[in-house]
Amino acid sequence: MNGEVEPVPELLSPQNARFLLDSTEAFLFDCDGVIWKGDKLIDGVSETLDLLRSKGKKLVFVTNNSMKSRRQYAEKFNSLGIAVGEDEIFSSSFAAAMFLKVNDFPQEKKVYVIGCEGILEELQLAGFTGLGGPEDGKKRVKLKSDCLFEHDKSVGAVVVGLDPYINYYKLQYGTICIRENPGCLFIATNLDAVGHMTDLQEWPGAGCMVGAIASSTEKKPTVVGKPSTFMMDFLLQKYHINTSKMCMVGDRLDTDILFGQNAGCKTLLVLSGVTTEAILQDPSNKIQPDYYTSKVSDFLQFL
């Protein structure tokens, strides 16, 4: 024992909610399980965001879900009645493209995508050529003798994200690029185990797709989404707000809350997504937020 006392998260109350509001300039929100579940808005979210904006708070939406681009996420917000601009959204699809850009990935090299349209769109906006994605979900392999699986030898990176149409063809393509193309990068948007793809239940997350490629290549990926601080570096460049004046609001301990803690932000866990109060209070859990509450809209009754 080193004598240190484990921090105990505070249940959100009128007193600490006021303190949190007054001491925070920017609220960073996860989306799945916090703002919505699938295509269904969580009760009270719109009014809560309006309240925070009326108090002069900066709102940023930081999502590990790579299925959509920033443009597509802005469209989703607007379709649910929430006005959010593309510049307020930081998705892991965008982070993957920016990782390649800041690391001077050669534009003549191609990027193979195990994932959705969001990654392909962000790659294109960043000036890169993406292959694969949804189109390869229709392709099948031929497991026959003397049948060589052909791949593009100019692929210099494989990006793996959430892919509802993953198949053996994509797994082989990504594997062979990483194993056979010299210097080919292996990038993961995130390692989430599960996520709320629909409002009624959790579904396998990008972590299982990344795990498949990590196993077949015997390599570890570079992770660009939460809890990696890569996205936080971009946030700090854009907003110039000290992380001590930021609060990360999320439903996952191992991504959202850890992301905020790694960066020095205040953290608020909401129990509207994948984390239950039982998981939070389990003795084996070592990731403790500063505050926790049932859902984002609890702010309404406290402020």
Solvent accessible surface area in square Angstrom, and as a share of the most:
residue,aa,sasa,rsa
1,M,235,1.05
2,N,119,0.61
3,G,65,0.62
4,E,131,0.59
5,V,134,0.77
6,E,114,0.51
7,P,92,0.58
8,V,124,0.71
9,P,19,0.12
10,E,89,0.40
11,L,107,0.53
12,L,5,0.03
13,S,31,0.20
14,P,66,0.42
15,Q,137,0.61
16,N,18,0.09
17,A,0,0.00
18,R,101,0.37
19,F,118,0.49
20,L,0,0.00
21,L,3,0.02
22,D,96,0.50
23,S,27,0.17
24,T,1,0.00
25,E,85,0.38
26,A,1,0.01
27,F,0,0.00
28,L,0,0.00
29,F,0,0.00
30,D,10,0.05
31,C,1,0.01
32,D,26,0.13
33,G,0,0.00
34,V,0,0.00
35,I,0,0.00
36,W,1,0.00
37,K,49,0.21
38,G,8,0.08
39,D,114,0.59
40,K,126,0.54
41,L,44,0.22
42,I,22,0.11
43,D,113,0.59
44,G,22,0.21
45,V,0,0.00
46,S,30,0.19
47,E,98,0.44
48,T,0,0.00
49,L,3,0.01
50,D,88,0.46
51,L,41,0.20
52,L,0,0.00
53,R,87,0.32
54,S,88,0.57
55,K,92,0.39
56,G,66,0.63
57,K,34,0.14
58,K,66,0.28
59,L,0,0.00
60,V,0,0.00
61,F,0,0.00
62,V,0,0.00
63,T,1,0.00
64,N,6,0.03
65,N,23,0.12
66,S,0,0.00
67,M,59,0.26
68,K,66,0.28
69,S,0,0.00
70,R,50,0.18
71,R,94,0.34
72,Q,39,0.17
73,Y,5,0.02
74,A,10,0.08
75,E,93,0.42
76,K,28,0.12
77,F,0,0.00
78,N,80,0.41
79,S,90,0.58
80,L,43,0.22
81,G,61,0.59
82,I,11,0.06
83,A,82,0.63
84,V,6,0.04
85,G,31,0.30
86,E,78,0.35
87,D,83,0.43
88,E,17,0.07
89,I,2,0.01
90,F,10,0.04
91,S,0,0.00
92,S,0,0.00
93,S,0,0.00
94,F,21,0.09
95,A,2,0.02
96,A,0,0.00
97,A,0,0.00
98,M,27,0.12
99,F,37,0.15
100,L,0,0.00
101,K,105,0.44
102,V,83,0.48
103,N,83,0.43
104,D,123,0.64
105,F,16,0.07
106,P,57,0.36
107,Q,113,0.50
108,E,138,0.62
109,K,69,0.29
110,K,62,0.26
111,V,0,0.00
112,Y,1,0.00
113,V,0,0.00
114,I,0,0.00
115,G,0,0.00
116,C,11,0.07
117,E,83,0.37
118,G,0,0.00
119,I,0,0.00
120,L,32,0.16
121,E,26,0.12
122,E,3,0.01
123,L,0,0.00
124,Q,137,0.61
125,L,114,0.57
126,A,6,0.05
127,G,40,0.39
128,F,12,0.05
129,T,66,0.38
130,G,26,0.25
131,L,50,0.25
132,G,16,0.15
133,G,0,0.00
134,P,46,0.29
135,E,115,0.52
136,D,6,0.03
137,G,14,0.14
138,K,166,0.70
139,K,77,0.32
140,R,170,0.62
141,V,39,0.23
142,K,140,0.59
143,L,150,0.75
144,K,146,0.62
145,S,102,0.66
146,D,156,0.81
147,C,64,0.38
148,L,140,0.70
149,F,39,0.16
150,E,120,0.54
151,H,20,0.09
152,D,39,0.20
153,K,143,0.61
154,S,39,0.25
155,V,1,0.01
156,G,7,0.07
157,A,0,0.00
158,V,0,0.00
159,V,0,0.00
160,V,0,0.00
161,G,0,0.00
162,L,11,0.06
163,D,1,0.00
164,P,73,0.46
165,Y,140,0.53
166,I,56,0.29
167,N,27,0.14
168,Y,133,0.50
169,Y,35,0.13
170,K,0,0.00
171,L,45,0.22
172,Q,60,0.27
173,Y,20,0.08
174,G,0,0.00
175,T,15,0.09
176,I,19,0.10
177,C,0,0.00
178,I,8,0.04
179,R,145,0.53
180,E,106,0.48
181,N,8,0.04
182,P,126,0.80
183,G,73,0.70
184,C,15,0.09
185,L,69,0.34
186,F,13,0.05
187,I,0,0.00
188,A,0,0.00
189,T,0,0.00
190,N,3,0.02
191,L,94,0.47
192,D,20,0.10
193,A,64,0.49
194,V,48,0.28
195,G,11,0.10
196,H,14,0.06
197,M,53,0.24
198,T,51,0.30
199,D,54,0.28
200,L,161,0.80
201,Q,102,0.45
202,E,75,0.34
203,W,106,0.37
204,P,80,0.51
205,G,3,0.03
206,A,3,0.02
207,G,16,0.16
208,C,69,0.41
209,M,15,0.07
210,V,2,0.01
211,G,36,0.35
212,A,39,0.30
213,I,1,0.00
214,A,26,0.21
215,S,85,0.55
216,S,44,0.29
217,T,9,0.05
218,E,149,0.67
219,K,100,0.43
220,K,190,0.81
221,P,29,0.18
222,T,61,0.36
223,V,35,0.20
224,V,1,0.00
225,G,0,0.00
226,K,1,0.00
227,P,38,0.24
228,S,32,0.21
229,T,56,0.32
230,F,33,0.14
231,M,3,0.01
232,M,4,0.02
233,D,73,0.38
234,F,40,0.17
235,L,0,0.00
236,L,62,0.31
237,Q,127,0.57
238,K,93,0.39
239,Y,37,0.14
240,H,153,0.68
241,I,24,0.12
242,N,100,0.51
243,T,23,0.13
244,S,60,0.39
245,K,84,0.36
246,M,0,0.00
247,C,0,0.00
248,M,0,0.00
249,V,0,0.00
250,G,0,0.00
251,D,2,0.01
252,R,23,0.08
253,L,15,0.07
254,D,71,0.37
255,T,6,0.03
256,D,1,0.01
257,I,0,0.00
258,L,54,0.27
259,F,0,0.00
260,G,0,0.00
261,Q,71,0.31
262,N,81,0.42
263,A,21,0.16
264,G,44,0.43
265,C,11,0.06
266,K,33,0.14
267,T,0,0.00
268,L,1,0.00
269,L,0,0.00
270,V,0,0.00
271,L,42,0.21
272,S,18,0.12
273,G,14,0.14
274,V,26,0.15
275,T,6,0.03
276,T,68,0.39
277,E,79,0.36
278,A,78,0.60
279,I,86,0.43
280,L,0,0.00
281,Q,110,0.49
282,D,62,0.32
283,P,123,0.77
284,S,87,0.56
285,N,25,0.13
286,K,152,0.64
287,I,35,0.18
288,Q,33,0.15
289,P,3,0.02
290,D,63,0.32
291,Y,16,0.06
292,Y,20,0.08
293,T,4,0.02
294,S,59,0.38
295,K,73,0.31
296,V,1,0.01
297,S,12,0.08
298,D,12,0.06
299,F,1,0.01
300,L,70,0.35
301,Q,133,0.59
302,F,40,0.17
303,L,53,0.26
